[in-house]
Amino acid sequence: MLNTYLEREYSLNQLESHIQKLRKELISVGMKEGFNDSNTVQLSQKLDYFILIYQQLKNSNSNDLTNL
C-alpha cells in the first residue's frame, strides 16, 4: 500500500509540473491568438482534463492516508 502511495505522490508531482506548463502555454497562446481561438480553447480543455485527473488522484491519496 505504501508503494502505491509513493507512486501516486510521484504522479501528483509530475501532474503539477505538467499543469503549470500548460497554464503558461495557455496564457501565451491566448494572448497571441485570442481567447476564443480554437487553439486556445483546445489548450484550455486539455488543462481542465489534467486538473481533473490531479484532483481525483489527490482525493484518492487523501483517502489512502486515512486508511493507514
Backbone as ProteinMPNN parsed JSONL, in Angstrom:
{"seq_chain_A": "MLNTYLEREYSLNQLESHIQKLRKELISVGMKEGFNDSNTVQLSQKLDYFILIYQQLKNSNSNDLTNL", "coords_chain_A": {"N_chain_A": [[0.822, -1.193, 0.0], [1.949, 1.265, 0.755], [3.814, 1.599, -1.259], [2.162, 2.054, -3.481], [1.103, 4.486, -2.675], [3.416, 6.107, -2.765], [3.934, 6.004, -5.511], [1.694, 7.353, -6.464], [2.104, 9.858, -5.327], [4.38, 10.641, -6.686], [3.33, 10.758, -9.236], [1.505, 12.831, -8.81], [3.247, 14.984, -8.415], [4.432, 15.077, -10.943], [2.173, 15.656, -12.475], [1.498, 18.177, -11.425], [3.635, 19.729, -12.367], [3.234, 19.468, -15.121], [0.723, 20.659, -15.392], [1.301, 23.299, -14.641], [2.997, 23.99, -16.753], [1.198, 23.782, -18.911], [-0.6, 25.808, -18.189], [0.96, 28.133, -18.472], [1.479, 27.978, -21.205], [-1.131, 28.164, -22.192], [-1.862, 30.782, -21.424], [-0.003, 32.245, -22.928], [-0.667, 31.499, -25.606], [-3.316, 32.33, -25.638], [-3.041, 35.109, -25.325], [-1.708, 35.758, -27.674], [-3.228, 34.674, -29.821], [-5.845, 35.088, -29.164], [-8.638, 34.683, -26.94], [-10.82, 33.239, -27.776], [-9.964, 31.7, -29.826], [-9.518, 28.626, -31.606], [-7.253, 27.052, -30.95], [-6.595, 28.039, -28.427], [-8.884, 27.393, -26.98], [-8.79, 24.613, -27.196], [-6.408, 24.059, -25.79], [-7.203, 24.966, -23.286], [-9.203, 23.119, -22.642], [-7.655, 20.821, -22.525], [-6.03, 21.461, -20.344], [-8.009, 21.588, -18.348], [-8.722, 18.869, -18.269], [-6.361, 17.648, -17.269], [-6.215, 18.886, -14.779], [-8.499, 17.845, -13.587], [-7.799, 15.108, -13.438], [-5.634, 15.354, -11.687], [-6.949, 16.298, -9.365], [-8.581, 14.112, -8.79], [-6.662, 12.113, -8.269], [-5.366, 13.284, -6.084], [-7.427, 13.374, -4.205], [-7.865, 10.658, -3.937], [-5.426, 9.935, -2.792], [-5.633, 11.211, -0.316], [-7.679, 9.758, 0.834], [-6.406, 7.281, 1.043], [-4.445, 7.812, 2.97], [-5.952, 8.179, 5.274], [-6.63, 5.638, 5.783], [-4.425, 4.368, 6.755]], "CA_chain_A": [[0.0, 0.0, 0.0], [2.831, 2.422, 0.809], [4.406, 1.74, -2.585], [1.139, 2.69, -4.312], [1.042, 5.877, -2.231], [4.59, 6.794, -3.309], [3.736, 6.126, -6.947], [0.705, 8.409, -6.681], [2.732, 11.141, -4.992], [5.255, 10.964, -7.811], [2.428, 11.149, -10.314], [0.982, 14.146, -8.472], [4.298, 15.961, -8.697], [4.544, 15.176, -12.396], [0.986, 16.347, -12.955], [1.618, 19.589, -11.051], [4.565, 20.345, -13.316], [2.59, 19.497, -16.427], [-0.354, 21.653, -15.303], [1.928, 24.624, -14.666], [3.47, 24.201, -18.128], [0.023, 24.028, -19.74], [-1.138, 27.13, -17.838], [1.806, 29.145, -19.115], [1.241, 27.88, -22.645], [-2.481, 28.669, -22.431], [-1.816, 32.242, -21.324], [0.754, 32.735, -24.073], [-1.459, 31.309, -26.822], [-4.49, 33.185, -25.517], [-2.649, 36.498, -25.553], [-1.297, 35.923, -29.072], [-4.242, 34.278, -30.802], [-7.176, 35.442, -28.674], [-9.187, 33.687, -26.016], [-11.839, 32.439, -28.461], [-9.307, 30.933, -30.877], [-9.672, 27.173, -31.411], [-6.066, 26.533, -30.253], [-6.714, 28.433, -27.022], [-9.961, 26.583, -26.395], [-8.285, 23.236, -27.111], [-5.455, 24.023, -24.672], [-7.977, 25.125, -22.056], [-9.846, 21.827, -22.382], [-6.585, 19.903, -22.128], [-5.677, 21.838, -18.976], [-9.116, 21.133, -17.496], [-8.614, 17.417, -18.156], [-5.266, 17.306, -16.366], [-6.589, 19.345, -13.432], [-9.449, 16.854, -13.079], [-7.021, 13.913, -13.065], [-4.875, 15.726, -10.494], [-7.864, 16.355, -8.222], [-9.004, 12.745, -8.482], [-5.528, 11.434, -7.636], [-5.136, 13.894, -4.777], [-8.506, 12.9, -3.347], [-7.604, 9.24, -3.695], [-4.31, 9.889, -1.841], [-6.143, 11.609, 0.998], [-8.431, 8.613, 1.349], [-5.437, 6.244, 1.412], [-3.771, 8.196, 4.209], [-6.838, 7.974, 6.419], [-6.755, 4.192, 5.996], [-3.155, 3.815, 7.275]], "C_chain_A": [[0.87, 1.264, 0.0], [3.452, 2.676, -0.561], [3.43, 2.431, -3.54], [1.036, 4.164, -3.961], [2.21, 6.673, -2.811], [4.463, 6.999, -4.811], [2.751, 7.247, -7.257], [1.288, 9.776, -6.368], [3.646, 11.589, -6.126], [4.415, 11.441, -8.992], [1.848, 12.535, -10.06], [2.001, 15.229, -8.78], [4.473, 16.164, -10.199], [3.362, 15.956, -12.973], [1.035, 17.839, -12.626], [2.518, 20.331, -12.029], [3.924, 20.497, -14.686], [1.479, 20.562, -16.459], [0.217, 23.063, -15.347], [2.417, 24.973, -16.067], [2.293, 24.535, -19.048], [-0.583, 25.4, -19.458], [-0.349, 28.242, -18.523], [1.568, 29.16, -20.619], [-0.124, 28.463, -23.007], [-2.505, 30.195, -22.407], [-1.117, 32.835, -22.543], [-0.062, 32.648, -25.362], [-2.684, 32.223, -26.792], [-4.18, 34.64, -25.799], [-2.299, 36.754, -27.02], [-2.45, 35.72, -30.052], [-5.66, 34.676, -30.401], [-7.772, 34.311, -27.858], [-10.285, 32.828, -26.636], [-11.26, 31.602, -29.595], [-9.394, 29.442, -30.575], [-8.467, 26.558, -30.699], [-6.131, 26.844, -28.756], [-7.757, 27.573, -26.315], [-9.496, 25.141, -26.213], [-7.299, 23.088, -25.945], [-6.18, 24.129, -23.33], [-8.651, 23.808, -21.665], [-8.823, 20.79, -21.928], [-6.161, 20.183, -20.686], [-6.751, 21.377, -18.001], [-9.032, 19.632, -17.235], [-7.528, 17.021, -17.158], [-5.527, 17.775, -14.934], [-7.559, 18.354, -12.804], [-8.727, 15.583, -12.625], [-6.254, 14.177, -11.768], [-5.777, 15.704, -9.253], [-8.319, 14.955, -7.81], [-7.888, 11.972, -7.782], [-5.288, 11.969, -6.223], [-6.194, 13.426, -3.774], [-8.306, 11.436, -2.979], [-6.451, 9.068, -2.703], [-4.771, 10.241, -0.436], [-6.901, 10.455, 1.638], [-7.495, 7.495, 1.779], [-4.765, 6.565, 2.743], [-4.653, 7.995, 5.426], [-7.001, 6.497, 6.733], [-5.476, 3.566, 6.552], [-3.257, 3.49, 8.741]], "O_chain_A": [[0.549, 2.23, -0.691], [3.601, 3.825, -0.978], [3.83, 3.296, -4.319], [0.896, 5.005, -4.85], [2.019, 7.788, -3.295], [4.841, 8.05, -5.329], [2.949, 8.005, -8.207], [0.999, 10.749, -7.064], [3.682, 12.767, -6.481], [4.761, 12.415, -9.66], [1.713, 13.33, -10.99], [1.66, 16.27, -9.342], [4.641, 17.291, -10.665], [3.532, 16.806, -13.847], [0.659, 18.67, -13.452], [2.194, 21.436, -12.465], [4.059, 21.536, -15.332], [1.328, 21.276, -17.45], [-0.332, 23.932, -16.024], [2.272, 26.109, -16.517], [2.376, 25.454, -19.862], [-1.029, 26.082, -20.381], [-0.927, 29.174, -19.082], [1.468, 30.224, -21.231], [-0.259, 29.169, -24.006], [-3.106, 30.823, -23.279], [-1.589, 33.814, -23.121], [-0.136, 33.615, -26.12], [-3.044, 32.819, -27.808], [-4.969, 35.332, -26.442], [-2.562, 37.835, -27.546], [-2.624, 36.495, -30.992], [-6.576, 34.605, -31.219], [-7.452, 33.139, -28.058], [-10.643, 31.791, -26.076], [-11.994, 30.87, -30.257], [-9.349, 29.041, -29.413], [-8.64, 25.626, -29.914], [-5.767, 26.013, -27.924], [-7.54, 27.091, -25.203], [-9.777, 24.52, -25.188], [-7.353, 22.107, -25.203], [-5.813, 23.464, -22.361], [-8.663, 23.435, -20.492], [-9.103, 19.977, -21.047], [-5.958, 19.257, -19.902], [-6.437, 20.835, -16.942], [-9.245, 19.179, -16.11], [-7.746, 16.162, -16.303], [-5.101, 17.121, -13.981], [-7.453, 18.053, -11.615], [-9.013, 15.049, -11.554], [-6.227, 13.337, -10.868], [-5.402, 15.155, -8.218], [-8.428, 14.655, -6.621], [-8.14, 11.257, -6.813], [-5.04, 11.205, -5.29], [-5.874, 13.12, -2.625], [-8.552, 11.032, -1.842], [-6.483, 8.164, -1.868], [-4.333, 9.621, 0.533], [-6.779, 10.207, 2.838], [-7.757, 6.825, 2.778], [-4.543, 5.667, 3.555], [-4.152, 7.673, 6.503], [-7.455, 6.135, 7.818], [-5.44, 2.36, 6.796], [-2.289, 3.02, 9.338]]}, "name": "protein", "num_of_chains": 1, "seq": "MLNTYLEREYSLNQLESHIQKLRKELISVGMKEGFNDSNTVQLSQKLDYFILIYQQLKNSNSNDLTNL"}
